[in-house]
Amino acid sequence: MSKEESFINFRDDHSIRSQSNKDMLYFFGNSKQSLKNDEKNTRLLFNNIFNFFNNKLKIKEDNKYIKPTNVKFHKVFGWVLYGEKSKSYLGKCSINGNVNIQIGNSTYVSGTCDVNGSENLNIGSFTSIANGVEFFTSNINHPLSYVTTFNLHSNSRLVEDKINVDLPNFNNEILNLQKKKSISIGNDVWIGRDAMIMPGVVIPDGCVVGAKSVVTKNLEPFGIYVGTPAKLVRFRFNQNKIKELMEVNWWNWSFEKIKENKSFFDTDLSNYKGNLKNLIG
């Protein structure tokens, strides 16, 4: 398969009609009711996706976030975002809500993920996000001090059937619980398969989050976290090495500079005793 054959033009009529390209339609979770085989609804969904790329999504380039200059759908990698010099891979995400996404250079989502809520999801560069990760930028808690945790007031299923119950106190508690909180993820972060990232947390540079872990509070740079809730297992490096890495900020380098400094990336730091800057040309 050539590079050109790997991509689908999501504005192309043939792509819109093709039943083999349903992965493209997975993107907009809050429009799944439009997933019908008729062309009108499919076109509406594609327009919603296009508007999201134009208004709610930015890619990092030269230490600032800009609107993508181009967006393509790759048959394997999913949505690929382009800047003038940068590229990021959003995968086959489902966007549920009115969230704003800022994603760094070369960061990728491998497979599917769910992004929920109405605040911001900010992701740095060279970050690896495995399949099945869920992000929540709004709380999803249910009231615990009432007769039931079930939302009789505004559950969309009951509202559609017109059998919901007017419960103003219960609803106020729901609104209090649904506070919007942005998520901030740093550079060179690795988030394992099926992890859940809860509202308001900060996952700083260099962190590793284990598969199926639930992150409920802010983490420390270059820490390795696993479990529910996620707890620190150890740090990737000693504090001196972490400080040096934070000073180098290699994730802001161009690929030309990365290629010029192969020894920096090809050195086992667990055995290296010198200053990291000595490895940089």
KABELHU-V882913 format. One line per field, one symbol per residue. phi: phi as a letter, one per 20 degrees, with the letter a starting at -180 (. if undefined). burial: + if it has 16 or more other C-alpha atoms within 10 Angstrom, else -. A space follows every 10 residues. Layout:
BEGIN
phi: ???
burial: ???
END
This chain:
BEGIN
phi: .fgfffddff degfffefff dfgfefgege dffefdefff ffffffffff ffffdcccce blmbecfgeb ccdefdenfd dcdfcdbcce mdfdedpdfe cdcefmfcde nebdddocdd ddcfeldddf fnfddcdcfc fdgdddgcef efecgfffff elcfdfcfff fffffffefe bfdcceelec dfgmfcdegn eddfgmfcdf gmfcedbfdd gmedcbocff cfeaefcfff fffffffflf feffffffff cgffeddfff dedeffffed e
burial: ------++-+ -----+---- --+++++++- +--+------ -++-++--+- -++---++++ +---+++++- +++++-++++ +++--+++++ ++++++++++ ++++++++++ ++++++++++ ++++++++++ +++++++++- -++------- ++++------ ---+-----+ +-++---+++ ++++++++++ ++++++++++ ++++++++++ ++++++--+- +++++++--+ +---++---- ++--+----+ ++-----+-- ---+------ -----+---- -
END
